[in-house]
Amino acid sequence: MTFNGIYTPVVTPFNADYSLNDKALEDVLERLIQAGVHGVISGGSTGENYAMTVAERLDVAQKTVQIVAGRVPVIMGTGAMLPADSIALATGAAKMGADALLVATPPYAVPTERENALNTLAIDRAADLPVMLYNYPGRMGVNMGEEFLDRVGRSHNICAIKESSGDINRVHLLARDYPHIQMCCGMDDQALEFFAWGAQSWVCGGSNFLPEEHIALWRACVVEGDFTKGRRIMSAMMPLMRVLEQGGKFVQSIKYGVTFQGIDTGAIRPPLKALNKDDKRGLEQVIRVLKTTIAAIEQEG
């Protein structure tokens, strides 16, 4: 499977009682597809997977597959503390017709590279679907290092890695030493650098509410090869990156961004709480300026 373009880790809209808002989920997905995103991820952390049961995650994924109906690939997030839960999510994804898996390190356990590789390969065998790895040592406690990559790379299903370490040397390592594993940007404020080193895809939470603007950066860098234009677009997006990454309010900000753009995503599941009024006003201003600036850059072309 080739990953090329913008892949949105979709938010999970809830009602006031924290039940799934089916209509809002459909609206979000339709909006993303109409905007031109290249794929969607169900059950990622942006979708509040840490606050959902396996059954709930499978239900959301099933509905996502049905709504998308083959128009773009659907990737199933399998991240979980229990390996058995990850395998249940993977097998469920295969049965419902998902196109690929997103496989992360089990949080908190701090496995060795060998243990992490064996766990990843067990999830791979359970579904036999294309796999995008997810390296996020800041949350998981360990890196998917060279020993890990050498072991899992023996599987024909391991075809990409979402790199979220924030370490630019990892970008260099992946580009130079593991070209057979597609490098996907998973660190939003380094998107330009990822594209400069050959990445062709970007998993970006902000594309939930600003899909056209994220596509604009990808198109400038990957399709047009115009990094002068890309730098201007990236510069316009940096204030958004700072807002999303500050103070542990990433998911809340993404969901409010979608709500601000016209689709009510509803409640945030505990332990997180919704943004306060000042945070909302700040995000709204950043969105307005970003959209205006990038629209002007695009019109010049």
C-alpha positions as CSV (number, residue, x, y, z in Angstrom):
1,M,0.0,0.0,0.0
2,T,1.3,3.4,-0.9
3,F,0.6,6.3,1.5
4,N,0.6,9.6,-0.4
5,G,-1.2,12.7,0.8
6,I,-3.1,13.9,3.9
7,Y,-4.5,11.3,6.3
8,T,-6.8,12.6,8.9
9,P,-7.1,11.0,12.4
10,V,-10.8,11.6,12.7
11,V,-12.3,13.0,15.9
12,T,-15.1,11.1,17.5
13,P,-18.2,13.3,18.0
14,F,-20.2,12.6,21.2
15,N,-23.5,13.6,22.5
16,A,-23.9,15.3,25.9
17,D,-24.1,11.8,27.5
18,Y,-20.9,10.7,25.8
19,S,-22.6,8.4,23.4
20,L,-21.6,8.5,19.7
21,N,-23.2,11.2,17.6
22,D,-23.6,9.2,14.4
23,K,-24.9,12.1,12.3
24,A,-21.9,14.3,13.3
25,L,-19.5,11.5,12.5
26,E,-21.0,11.2,9.0
27,D,-20.8,15.0,8.6
28,V,-17.2,15.1,9.6
29,L,-16.3,12.3,7.2
30,E,-18.2,13.8,4.3
31,R,-16.6,17.1,4.8
32,L,-13.1,15.6,4.8
33,I,-13.8,13.5,1.6
34,Q,-15.2,16.5,-0.2
35,A,-12.2,18.6,0.8
36,G,-9.9,16.0,-0.8
37,V,-8.1,14.3,2.1
38,H,-6.4,11.1,0.9
39,G,-7.4,8.8,3.8
40,V,-8.9,8.7,7.3
41,I,-7.8,7.0,10.5
42,S,-10.4,5.6,12.9
43,G,-9.6,5.0,16.5
44,G,-6.5,7.1,16.9
45,S,-5.7,9.2,20.0
46,T,-7.2,12.2,18.3
47,G,-10.4,10.2,18.2
48,E,-10.1,9.7,22.0
49,N,-9.4,6.0,21.8
50,Y,-7.8,6.1,25.3
51,A,-11.3,6.9,26.7
52,M,-13.2,4.2,24.7
53,T,-13.8,0.5,25.0
54,V,-12.7,-1.9,22.3
55,A,-16.3,-2.5,21.4
56,E,-16.9,1.3,21.0
57,R,-13.8,1.6,18.9
58,L,-14.9,-1.2,16.6
59,D,-18.4,0.3,16.3
60,V,-17.0,3.7,15.3
61,A,-14.7,2.0,12.8
62,Q,-17.5,0.0,11.3
63,K,-19.6,3.1,10.8
64,T,-16.6,4.9,9.3
65,V,-16.0,2.1,6.8
66,Q,-19.7,2.1,5.9
67,I,-19.9,5.9,5.5
68,V,-16.6,6.2,3.5
69,A,-17.7,3.3,1.2
70,G,-14.3,2.9,-0.4
71,R,-13.9,6.5,-1.5
72,V,-10.7,6.8,0.5
73,P,-8.7,4.3,2.5
74,V,-9.7,3.7,6.1
75,I,-6.9,3.0,8.5
76,M,-7.8,1.4,11.9
77,G,-5.9,2.5,14.9
78,T,-4.9,-0.5,17.1
79,G,-3.1,1.3,19.9
80,A,-3.9,-0.2,23.3
81,M,-2.3,-1.1,26.6
82,L,-3.4,-4.7,26.3
83,P,-1.9,-6.7,23.4
84,A,-5.1,-8.7,23.3
85,D,-7.1,-5.6,22.7
86,S,-4.8,-4.5,19.8
87,I,-5.2,-7.9,18.2
88,A,-9.0,-7.7,18.7
89,L,-9.0,-4.3,16.9
90,A,-6.8,-5.6,14.1
91,T,-8.9,-8.7,13.5
92,G,-12.1,-6.6,13.6
93,A,-10.6,-4.2,11.1
94,A,-9.9,-7.0,8.7
95,K,-13.4,-8.4,9.0
96,M,-15.1,-5.0,8.4
97,G,-13.0,-4.2,5.4
98,A,-10.6,-1.6,6.7
99,D,-7.7,-0.9,4.4
100,A,-4.7,-0.8,6.8
101,L,-3.7,-0.7,10.4
102,L,-1.9,1.9,12.5
103,V,0.2,0.0,15.1
104,A,1.8,1.7,18.1
105,T,4.0,0.6,21.0
106,P,1.9,-0.5,24.0
107,P,2.0,2.4,26.4
108,Y,3.5,2.2,29.9
109,A,5.0,-1.3,29.5
110,V,8.3,0.0,28.1
111,P,9.1,-3.1,26.1
112,T,12.5,-3.9,24.7
113,E,12.9,-3.5,21.0
114,R,12.7,-7.3,20.5
115,E,9.5,-7.5,22.7
116,N,8.0,-4.5,20.8
117,A,8.8,-6.1,17.5
118,L,7.2,-9.4,18.4
119,N,4.1,-7.7,19.6
120,T,3.9,-5.7,16.4
121,L,4.3,-8.8,14.3
122,A,1.6,-10.6,16.3
123,I,-0.8,-7.8,15.5
124,D,0.3,-8.0,11.9
125,R,-0.3,-11.7,11.7
126,A,-3.8,-11.4,13.2
127,A,-5.1,-9.2,10.4
128,D,-2.7,-9.6,7.4
129,L,-3.3,-5.9,6.4
130,P,-0.9,-3.2,5.4
131,V,0.6,-1.6,8.5
132,M,1.7,1.9,9.3
133,L,3.8,1.9,12.4
134,Y,3.4,4.7,14.9
135,N,6.6,5.9,16.7
136,Y,5.7,8.3,19.5
137,P,8.3,7.7,22.3
138,G,7.0,10.8,24.2
139,R,3.8,9.0,24.9
140,M,4.9,5.3,24.7
141,G,8.2,5.5,26.6
142,V,10.4,3.8,24.0
143,N,11.6,4.4,20.4
144,M,11.0,2.1,17.5
145,G,14.8,1.8,17.0
146,E,16.9,0.1,14.4
147,E,16.7,-3.4,16.0
148,F,12.9,-3.0,16.0
149,L,12.8,-1.8,12.4
150,D,15.1,-4.6,11.2
151,R,12.9,-7.2,12.8
152,V,9.5,-5.9,11.7
153,G,10.8,-5.0,8.3
154,R,10.9,-8.7,7.3
155,S,7.1,-8.6,7.1
156,H,5.7,-7.5,3.7
157,N,2.8,-5.8,5.5
158,I,5.0,-3.2,7.3
159,C,5.0,-0.5,4.7
160,A,5.1,2.9,6.5
161,I,5.9,4.6,9.7
162,K,4.2,7.7,11.3
163,E,7.2,9.3,12.9
164,S,6.2,11.5,15.9
165,S,9.4,11.5,17.9
166,G,10.3,15.1,17.2
167,D,13.9,14.1,16.6
168,I,15.0,15.3,13.2
169,N,17.8,12.7,13.2
170,R,15.1,10.1,13.1
171,V,13.9,11.6,9.8
172,H,17.5,11.3,8.5
173,L,17.7,7.7,9.7
174,L,14.5,6.6,8.1
175,A,15.1,8.4,4.8
176,R,18.7,7.0,4.4
177,D,18.6,3.6,6.0
178,Y,15.0,2.4,5.7
179,P,13.7,3.7,2.3
180,H,11.6,0.6,2.0
181,I,9.4,1.8,4.9
182,Q,7.5,4.9,3.8
183,M,8.2,7.8,6.1
184,C,5.0,9.7,7.1
185,C,5.1,13.0,9.0
186,G,3.7,12.6,12.5
187,M,5.2,15.8,13.9
188,D,3.1,18.7,12.6
189,D,5.6,21.5,13.1
190,Q,8.2,19.5,11.2
191,A,6.1,18.8,8.1
192,L,8.2,20.9,5.8
193,E,11.4,19.1,6.9
194,F,9.7,15.7,6.4
195,F,8.7,16.6,2.9
196,A,12.2,17.9,2.1
197,W,13.6,14.5,3.1
198,G,11.1,12.6,0.8
199,A,8.1,12.0,2.9
200,Q,4.9,11.9,0.8
201,S,2.3,11.7,3.5
202,W,1.2,13.5,6.7
203,V,-1.1,12.3,9.5
204,C,-2.3,15.6,10.9
205,G,-5.0,16.2,13.5
206,G,-5.5,19.8,12.3
207,S,-6.8,18.5,9.0
208,N,-10.0,17.7,10.8
209,F,-11.0,21.3,10.5
210,L,-8.5,22.8,8.1
211,P,-8.2,20.1,5.4
212,E,-7.7,22.4,2.5
213,E,-4.8,24.2,4.2
214,H,-3.0,21.0,5.1
215,I,-3.5,19.8,1.5
216,A,-2.1,23.0,0.3
217,L,1.2,22.5,2.1
218,W,1.4,18.8,0.9
219,R,0.6,19.9,-2.7
220,A,3.2,22.7,-2.7
221,C,6.0,20.4,-1.4
222,V,5.2,16.9,-2.7
223,V,3.3,17.6,-6.0
224,E,4.8,20.9,-7.1
225,G,8.2,20.6,-5.5
226,D,7.9,24.4,-4.6
227,F,9.5,24.7,-1.2
228,T,9.6,28.5,-1.4
229,K,5.8,28.4,-1.5
230,G,5.8,25.6,1.0
231,R,7.9,27.6,3.5
232,R,5.4,30.5,3.3
233,I,2.4,28.1,3.9
234,M,4.3,26.4,6.8
235,S,5.1,29.8,8.3
236,A,1.4,30.7,8.2
237,M,0.5,27.4,9.9
238,M,3.1,27.7,12.8
239,P,0.8,29.7,15.1
240,L,-1.7,26.8,14.8
241,M,1.0,24.3,15.7
242,R,1.9,26.2,18.8
243,V,-1.7,26.4,19.9
244,L,-2.3,22.7,19.4
245,E,0.8,21.5,21.2
246,Q,0.7,23.8,24.2
247,G,-0.7,22.8,27.6
248,G,-2.1,19.3,26.8
249,K,-5.1,20.6,24.9
250,F,-4.5,19.0,21.5
251,V,-7.7,16.9,21.3
252,Q,-9.9,19.6,22.8
253,S,-8.5,22.1,20.3
254,I,-9.1,19.8,17.4
255,K,-12.6,19.1,18.4
256,Y,-13.4,22.7,19.0
257,G,-11.8,23.6,15.6
258,V,-14.3,21.3,13.9
259,T,-17.2,22.7,15.9
260,F,-16.1,26.3,15.1
261,Q,-16.1,25.3,11.4
262,G,-19.7,24.2,11.6
263,I,-20.0,20.6,12.8
264,D,-20.7,20.2,16.5
265,T,-18.4,17.5,17.9
266,G,-20.0,17.7,21.3
267,A,-18.5,16.6,24.6
268,I,-14.9,15.6,25.5
269,R,-14.7,12.4,27.4
270,P,-13.0,12.5,30.8
271,P,-10.4,12.9,32.0
272,L,-10.1,15.8,29.6
273,K,-12.2,19.0,29.8
274,A,-13.4,21.3,27.1
275,L,-11.5,24.5,26.3
276,N,-12.3,27.6,28.3
277,K,-13.5,30.8,26.6
278,D,-10.1,32.4,26.3
279,D,-8.7,29.3,24.6
280,K,-11.6,29.2,22.2
281,R,-11.2,32.8,21.3
282,G,-7.5,32.4,20.8
283,L,-7.9,29.4,18.5
284,E,-10.7,31.1,16.5
285,Q,-8.3,34.0,15.8
286,V,-5.5,31.7,14.7
287,I,-7.9,29.9,12.3
288,R,-9.1,33.1,10.8
289,V,-5.6,34.5,10.1
290,L,-4.3,31.1,8.9
291,K,-7.1,30.7,6.4
292,T,-6.8,34.2,5.1
293,T,-3.1,34.0,4.7
294,I,-3.0,30.7,2.9
295,A,-5.8,31.6,0.6
296,A,-3.8,34.7,-0.5
297,I,-0.7,32.5,-1.1
298,E,-2.8,30.1,-3.1
299,Q,-4.4,32.8,-5.2
300,E,-1.0,34.1,-6.2
301,G,-0.4,30.8,-8.0
